[in-house]
Amino acid sequence: MAGLSSAVAQHRSRSRSASLPSSRSHTNSLQVEAKLHKLKNWEASSLSTIVPLGAETLQTGLAGLAELYSCIEELIHSPLVQQTLFYNRNGKPVEGVLDMSVGLLDMCGTVRDIFTMIKEHVQELQSALRRKGGDSSTDFSINAYICFRKKTKRDIVVKCLRTLKQMENKIVSSSQIEIDAHHYLSVVVRVLSELSTSTISILRFLLLYLSLPAMKTKPNRWSLVSKLMRGGSLACRGGQQSINEVTCVDFALFSLGGHSRSSNNMVDLQMTQRKLQNLDIRIQDMEAGLVCLYRRLIQHRVSLLNILTL
């Protein structure tokens, strides 16, 4: 993002409006730039890794995004930004920002619901394994969970990833609309567009966390998605799999299913229960982060609507 704080400073030098708390606006602009830069660094680091993102890394991204929304919320309530958005409310750039807020709200709600469903199935599987111990009937519970995972990936996750890609393409197309390069509107729209892009990125990583086994990727934003669409295979390094918490449970369940009537059953059962418990905790943490993000998105859209309908 270029020049939010400098744009505020330039506008302040041209217009000595007594209603504009200039020092506060400039400070908030610097905060927005810093938060956005931090989130971009997180995304670049996440894209460059050769192992799937773990829950802890994703929680860091969610927390950073929530902080950015808080800073943006303060920014759009500044008189300068409110005036800029209101006087250009019928233009395509501002309409695009408002439309995107609806799409992001819907997608965040969908991703949150997916995590809730995964949590419920993990907890049901935990209960089944505790009740049944390690007898052959556990195969049914394991197969039910695995079938649910596959169905979620096939029918929901892939569709969501395609929708996110389409939304990102809209942002790129909107950026081609010519706005006076020295007009403060161009800076405001660019900031809000980059906020939307960061939100799409976080939601995409969350979906991939639930659906993608470990694999080596190029540092490209959608290479992971392409491999998911093709049903990519597991990659190993040095004979060891690099996997996240979800895939770790998958392997444990496959192992347990294969040993359901062997002497190794109890060992595999205990290991699987530990991994399920860990996944349950992680999923709940990210679900809470998504609930927080969803509230931020609601607040963001309400603020935009209030400004544009003054």
C-alpha positions as CSV (number, residue, x, y, z in Angstrom):
1,M,0.0,0.0,0.0
2,A,1.4,3.3,-1.0
3,G,1.0,6.6,0.6
4,L,-2.0,6.6,3.0
5,S,-0.2,8.7,5.6
6,S,1.4,10.9,3.0
7,A,-2.0,11.4,1.3
8,V,-3.4,12.6,4.6
9,A,-0.5,14.9,5.1
10,Q,-0.9,16.4,1.6
11,H,-4.6,16.9,2.0
12,R,-4.0,18.6,5.4
13,S,-1.5,21.0,3.8
14,R,-4.0,21.9,1.1
15,S,-7.1,22.1,3.3
16,R,-6.9,23.6,6.8
17,S,-10.3,22.3,7.8
18,A,-10.9,22.9,11.5
19,S,-13.2,19.8,11.6
20,L,-10.4,17.4,10.7
21,P,-8.3,16.0,13.7
22,S,-5.3,15.9,11.4
23,S,-2.7,14.5,13.9
24,R,-5.0,11.7,14.9
25,S,-5.8,10.9,11.2
26,H,-2.2,10.8,10.4
27,T,-1.4,8.5,13.4
28,N,-4.2,6.1,12.4
29,S,-3.0,6.1,8.8
30,L,0.5,5.0,10.0
31,Q,-1.1,2.3,12.1
32,V,-3.1,1.0,9.1
33,E,0.0,0.9,7.0
34,A,2.0,-0.9,9.7
35,K,-0.8,-3.5,10.3
36,L,-1.3,-4.1,6.5
37,H,2.5,-4.5,6.0
38,K,2.7,-7.0,8.8
39,L,-0.2,-9.0,7.4
40,K,1.4,-9.0,3.9
41,N,4.7,-10.3,5.4
42,W,2.7,-13.1,7.1
43,E,1.1,-14.0,3.8
44,A,4.4,-14.0,2.0
45,S,6.0,-16.2,4.6
46,S,3.0,-18.6,4.5
47,L,3.2,-18.9,0.7
48,S,6.9,-19.6,0.8
49,T,6.7,-22.5,3.2
50,I,6.9,-26.0,1.9
51,V,4.8,-27.5,4.7
52,P,1.0,-26.9,5.3
53,L,0.2,-24.1,7.7
54,G,-0.6,-25.3,11.2
55,A,-3.3,-24.0,13.4
56,E,-1.0,-21.7,15.4
57,T,0.2,-19.9,12.3
58,L,-3.4,-19.5,11.0
59,Q,-4.5,-18.1,14.4
60,T,-1.7,-15.5,14.1
61,G,-3.1,-14.5,10.7
62,L,-6.6,-14.2,12.0
63,A,-5.5,-12.1,14.9
64,G,-3.6,-9.8,12.6
65,L,-6.6,-9.4,10.3
66,A,-8.9,-8.6,13.2
67,E,-6.4,-5.9,14.3
68,L,-6.3,-4.4,10.8
69,Y,-10.1,-4.2,10.7
70,S,-10.1,-2.3,14.0
71,C,-7.6,0.2,12.6
72,I,-9.6,0.5,9.4
73,E,-12.8,1.1,11.4
74,E,-11.2,4.1,13.1
75,L,-9.9,5.4,9.8
76,I,-13.2,5.3,7.9
77,H,-14.8,7.3,10.8
78,S,-12.4,10.2,10.3
79,P,-14.2,13.2,8.7
80,L,-11.8,13.2,5.7
81,V,-12.6,9.6,4.7
82,Q,-16.3,9.9,5.4
83,Q,-16.5,13.0,3.2
84,T,-14.5,11.2,0.4
85,L,-16.7,8.2,0.4
86,F,-20.0,10.1,0.7
87,Y,-19.3,12.5,-2.2
88,N,-18.2,9.6,-4.4
89,R,-20.9,7.1,-3.3
90,N,-22.3,6.7,-6.7
91,G,-19.0,5.9,-8.4
92,K,-18.0,2.4,-9.4
93,P,-15.0,2.2,-7.0
94,V,-17.0,2.9,-3.9
95,E,-19.9,0.7,-5.1
96,G,-17.3,-2.1,-5.6
97,V,-16.0,-1.7,-2.1
98,L,-19.6,-2.0,-0.7
99,D,-20.4,-5.0,-2.8
100,M,-17.2,-6.7,-1.7
101,S,-18.2,-6.3,1.9
102,V,-21.3,-8.4,1.3
103,G,-19.3,-11.2,-0.4
104,L,-16.7,-11.3,2.3
105,L,-19.3,-11.4,5.0
106,D,-21.0,-14.4,3.3
107,M,-17.8,-16.2,2.7
108,C,-16.6,-15.7,6.3
109,G,-19.9,-17.1,7.5
110,T,-19.6,-20.1,5.3
111,V,-16.0,-20.9,6.4
112,R,-17.0,-20.4,10.0
113,D,-19.9,-23.0,9.5
114,I,-17.4,-25.4,7.9
115,F,-15.2,-25.3,11.0
116,T,-18.2,-25.8,13.2
117,M,-19.2,-28.9,11.3
118,I,-15.7,-30.3,11.4
119,K,-15.6,-29.6,15.2
120,E,-18.9,-31.5,15.7
121,H,-17.7,-34.5,13.6
122,V,-14.4,-34.6,15.5
123,Q,-16.2,-34.6,18.8
124,E,-18.6,-37.3,17.6
125,L,-15.7,-39.4,16.6
126,Q,-14.0,-38.9,20.0
127,S,-17.2,-40.0,21.7
128,A,-17.5,-43.1,19.5
129,L,-14.0,-44.2,20.1
130,R,-14.4,-43.8,23.9
131,R,-17.6,-45.8,23.9
132,K,-16.5,-48.6,21.6
133,G,-12.9,-48.9,22.8
134,G,-11.1,-50.5,19.9
135,D,-13.5,-53.1,18.6
136,S,-14.3,-53.6,14.9
137,S,-17.3,-51.3,15.1
138,T,-14.9,-48.4,15.2
139,D,-14.4,-48.9,11.5
140,F,-17.9,-47.5,10.8
141,S,-17.2,-44.3,12.9
142,I,-13.9,-43.8,11.2
143,N,-15.3,-44.3,7.7
144,A,-18.1,-41.9,8.5
145,Y,-15.7,-39.2,9.5
146,I,-13.4,-39.8,6.5
147,C,-16.4,-39.7,4.1
148,F,-17.6,-36.4,5.7
149,R,-14.1,-34.9,5.2
150,K,-14.1,-36.0,1.5
151,K,-17.6,-34.7,0.9
152,T,-16.8,-31.4,2.6
153,K,-13.8,-31.0,0.4
154,R,-15.6,-32.0,-2.8
155,D,-18.9,-30.2,-2.3
156,I,-18.1,-27.2,-0.2
157,V,-14.4,-26.3,0.1
158,V,-13.6,-26.4,-3.6
159,K,-16.6,-24.3,-4.4
160,C,-15.6,-21.7,-1.8
161,L,-12.1,-21.6,-3.1
162,R,-13.4,-20.9,-6.6
163,T,-15.7,-18.1,-5.3
164,L,-12.8,-16.5,-3.4
165,K,-10.7,-16.6,-6.6
166,Q,-13.6,-14.9,-8.5
167,M,-13.8,-12.2,-5.8
168,E,-10.1,-11.6,-6.0
169,N,-10.4,-11.2,-9.8
170,K,-13.0,-8.6,-9.2
171,I,-10.7,-6.6,-7.0
172,V,-8.0,-6.7,-9.7
173,S,-10.5,-5.6,-12.3
174,S,-11.7,-2.7,-10.1
175,S,-8.1,-1.5,-9.6
176,Q,-8.0,-0.9,-13.4
177,I,-10.7,1.8,-13.1
178,E,-9.0,5.1,-13.5
179,I,-9.2,7.5,-10.6
180,D,-7.3,10.7,-10.4
181,A,-3.9,9.6,-9.0
182,H,-3.7,12.7,-6.7
183,H,-7.3,12.3,-5.5
184,Y,-7.7,11.1,-1.9
185,L,-10.4,8.7,-3.1
186,S,-7.8,6.6,-5.0
187,V,-5.9,6.1,-1.7
188,V,-9.0,5.2,0.3
189,V,-10.3,2.7,-2.3
190,R,-6.8,1.1,-2.5
191,V,-6.6,0.7,1.2
192,L,-10.1,-0.9,1.4
193,S,-9.3,-3.1,-1.6
194,E,-6.1,-4.4,0.0
195,L,-8.1,-5.1,3.2
196,S,-10.4,-7.2,1.1
197,T,-7.5,-9.0,-0.5
198,S,-6.0,-9.8,2.8
199,T,-9.3,-11.2,4.1
200,I,-9.6,-13.4,1.0
201,S,-6.1,-14.7,1.6
202,I,-6.8,-15.6,5.2
203,L,-10.1,-17.4,4.3
204,R,-8.3,-19.3,1.6
205,F,-5.6,-20.5,3.9
206,L,-8.2,-21.7,6.4
207,L,-10.0,-23.7,3.8
208,L,-6.8,-25.3,2.6
209,Y,-6.0,-26.2,6.2
210,L,-9.1,-28.4,6.2
211,S,-8.6,-30.0,2.9
212,L,-5.0,-30.2,1.7
213,P,-2.3,-32.8,2.5
214,A,1.3,-31.7,2.7
215,M,2.9,-30.9,-0.6
216,K,5.7,-28.7,-1.9
217,T,4.4,-25.5,-3.5
218,K,5.7,-22.6,-5.4
219,P,5.3,-19.2,-3.7
220,N,2.2,-18.5,-5.8
221,R,-1.1,-17.4,-4.2
222,W,-3.3,-19.9,-6.0
223,S,-0.9,-22.8,-6.7
224,L,-2.2,-24.6,-3.6
225,V,-5.7,-24.3,-4.9
226,S,-4.8,-25.7,-8.3
227,K,-3.2,-28.7,-6.6
228,L,-6.3,-29.2,-4.5
229,M,-8.5,-29.1,-7.6
230,R,-6.3,-31.8,-9.2
231,G,-6.3,-33.9,-6.0
232,G,-2.6,-33.5,-5.3
233,S,-0.6,-36.3,-3.5
234,L,1.3,-36.3,-0.3
235,A,4.9,-35.1,-0.4
236,C,7.5,-36.5,1.9
237,R,10.9,-35.1,2.9
238,G,13.6,-37.3,4.2
239,G,11.1,-40.1,4.7
240,Q,8.9,-38.0,7.0
241,Q,5.6,-36.4,6.3
242,S,5.2,-32.7,7.0
243,I,1.5,-32.4,7.9
244,N,-0.9,-30.2,9.8
245,E,-3.3,-31.2,12.6
246,V,-6.1,-32.3,10.3
247,T,-4.0,-34.5,8.1
248,C,-2.3,-35.9,11.2
249,V,-5.7,-37.2,12.4
250,D,-6.4,-38.7,9.0
251,F,-3.2,-40.7,9.1
252,A,-3.9,-41.8,12.7
253,L,-7.4,-43.0,11.6
254,F,-6.1,-44.9,8.6
255,S,-3.6,-46.6,10.9
256,L,-6.3,-47.4,13.5
257,G,-8.6,-48.8,10.9
258,G,-5.9,-51.1,9.5
259,H,-5.1,-52.4,13.0
260,S,-8.7,-52.6,14.3
261,R,-8.3,-56.2,15.2
262,S,-4.6,-56.4,15.8
263,S,-2.4,-56.3,19.0
264,N,-1.4,-52.7,18.1
265,N,-5.0,-51.6,18.4
266,M,-4.9,-50.0,21.9
267,V,-1.7,-48.1,21.1
268,D,-3.1,-46.7,17.9
269,L,-6.4,-46.0,19.7
270,Q,-4.7,-43.9,22.4
271,M,-2.6,-42.1,19.8
272,T,-5.7,-41.3,17.7
273,Q,-7.6,-40.0,20.7
274,R,-4.7,-37.7,21.6
275,K,-4.6,-36.3,18.1
276,L,-8.3,-35.9,17.9
277,Q,-8.3,-34.0,21.2
278,N,-5.5,-31.7,19.9
279,L,-7.4,-31.1,16.6
280,D,-10.6,-30.4,18.6
281,I,-8.8,-27.7,20.6
282,R,-7.3,-26.1,17.5
283,I,-10.5,-26.1,15.6
284,Q,-12.3,-24.4,18.5
285,D,-9.6,-21.7,18.7
286,M,-9.9,-21.0,14.9
287,E,-13.7,-21.1,15.1
288,A,-13.6,-18.4,17.8
289,G,-11.2,-16.4,15.6
290,L,-13.7,-16.7,12.7
291,V,-16.6,-15.6,14.9
292,C,-14.5,-12.5,15.9
293,L,-13.7,-11.8,12.2
294,Y,-17.4,-12.2,11.2
295,R,-18.3,-9.5,13.8
296,R,-15.7,-7.2,12.5
297,L,-17.0,-7.7,8.9
298,I,-20.5,-6.9,10.1
299,Q,-19.3,-3.7,11.8
300,H,-17.3,-2.8,8.7
301,R,-20.3,-3.1,6.4
302,V,-22.6,-1.3,8.8
303,S,-20.1,1.6,9.0
304,L,-19.8,1.8,5.2
305,L,-23.6,1.8,4.8
306,N,-24.0,4.5,7.5
307,I,-21.4,6.7,5.8
308,L,-22.9,6.3,2.3
309,T,-26.5,6.9,3.4
310,L,-25.9,10.0,5.5
